[in-house]
């Protein structure tokens, strides 16, 4: 271990090594790309962890004990596994700032995710999501939300409470209309709606005060000229 870090990236381990459980002063644990199929419940004993990387493994489930890692205040990488659900105890990780659950088989996120109040960035690309929970609206520190390649058709109204959200990626979903919750996102700068099923745009898009870039490519719509003009006069780049 060096500087509180154990880095096993691409070591082909197949399981969590015993050294992990004996390490003192462990702050960062990297187990990415090791073919892990199981995460022992003992993970909850590593209460000094601040960053945990479990990306690119073969995990199908996570133990509820993961929620005991309340010292995590950096990154939690769970992407590119085979997870079908996230434990509700994830909501206890109130200090984590970056969460990546992309490339799993989730269909939904737990309502308790709203307890991750310090999240600044949430990535859930290609995670097979069909809905977002209302609890997402409690992530009031969130600045970036990446949701490309899911099966979303709507967003919860609580999303309007994300007053710090600057970047919202909804590319490659199944939206037929721009979600009304976006109307309340006063800090939103970039909105990516590429490759959906949009047929028209709401007038209120021109009222989003911070919008700098709106990407509408690969939708079956022809925006109203007045709306494009109104956005252009505000300095918003529109791609159609």
Buried (B, 14 or more C-beta within 10 A) or exposed (E): BEEBBBBBEEBEBEEBBEEBEEBEEBBBBBBBBBEBBBBBEEBBBBEBBBBBBBBBBEBBBBBBBBBBBBBBBBBBBBBBBEBEBBBBBBBBBEBBBBBBBBBBEBBBBBBBBBBBBBBBBBBBBBBBBBBBBBBBBBBBBBBBBBBBBBEBBBBBEBBBBBEBBBBBBBBBBEBEBBBBBBBBBBBBBBBBBBBBEBEBBBEEBBEBEBBBBBBBEBBEBEBEEEBBEBBEEBEBEBEE
